[in-house]
Amino acid sequence: MPSTTAAFLSFRLGGTDGVSVVTDTWRSALSELGFRTVTVAGAGPVDHVVPGLGLDALDAPSPAELERTLATIDLVVVENLLTIPLNLP
């Protein structure tokens, strides 16, 4: 049976900031439960970079690109993506 895949979606991941640290904690917990995990963000050392998600993006991300990126994902965990008013698109 294929494993369930969880994606962590944010504006930036992979650093030492709070969002990245909390995301790593959740990734570890879900991995222990048998999930395969991937990261999706506008910046950082992530599995999938989606232009338009970054803090300094001038344009919103393409809905079609987000849909393609998340097409095989079973669970999406959104981390702080809409809480900082720096990327209004």
N, C-alpha and C positions, 0 to 999 in steps of 0.2 A: 504494500500500500504506500503511495507517495506521501511524503510529509507535508504538513500544512505550512504555508509560507506567510510570514508576517513582515510587513514593510514598515519602517519608521520614516516618517515624512516630516521635514522641517526646512527652515531657510538655510541652515548651516549645521553640519554635524562633524564630529571627529576631533574636536578641540578639547580644551580644558574648562570650557564654560559649563554652567549648570545644566543647560539643556542637553549637551553632549554627554555629560556624566550620568544624568538620569536615564537617557536613552541607552547607554551602555549597560546600566543596571537592569533595565527592562529586557534588553536583548539577551543578557545572561540568563535571566529567569525564564524567558520563553524558550531559549535553547535547551535548558534543562528539562523543560516539559515536552521536548521533541519537535519544536518549531524550527524551521529553517528561517533565518532572518536576513533581510537586506535593508540597506539604507538608501534613501532618496532625498536629495536636497539641492538647493541652488548653488552651494559651495561646500568645500571640504573634501577630505579623502573618503568619498562615499561610493557605493556600488553604482548608483545612477545619478548623474547630475542633470537637473532639469532647469534650463535657462528660464528666468522669470520668477523663480522661487527665492532667489538671493535677496538679502537686505537692501542692496543698492540697485535692484532691478528697476528699469524704467518702464518695462512692459510686463503685463501679467503672463504667467506661463500659458503655453498652448494647451487648451483642453484636450486636443487630440494626442499630444505628446504625453500628457499625464495619463490619459486613458491607456495608451500603449504601454507605458512604463508599469502601470498597476494591473494590467490585464490578467496576469497569472497569480496575483496576490490574493490570499484568502482573508487576511486581516490587515487593516491599515491603522497604525497608531500615529496620530498627528501630534507632534510635539511643538507647542508654542508657536505654531505657524501664523496664527492670526492675532497674536497678543501684543506685538510690537508694531507701532504705527510708522515704521520706517519704509515699508514696502506697500504702499497703498494700492498698487494694481492688484 
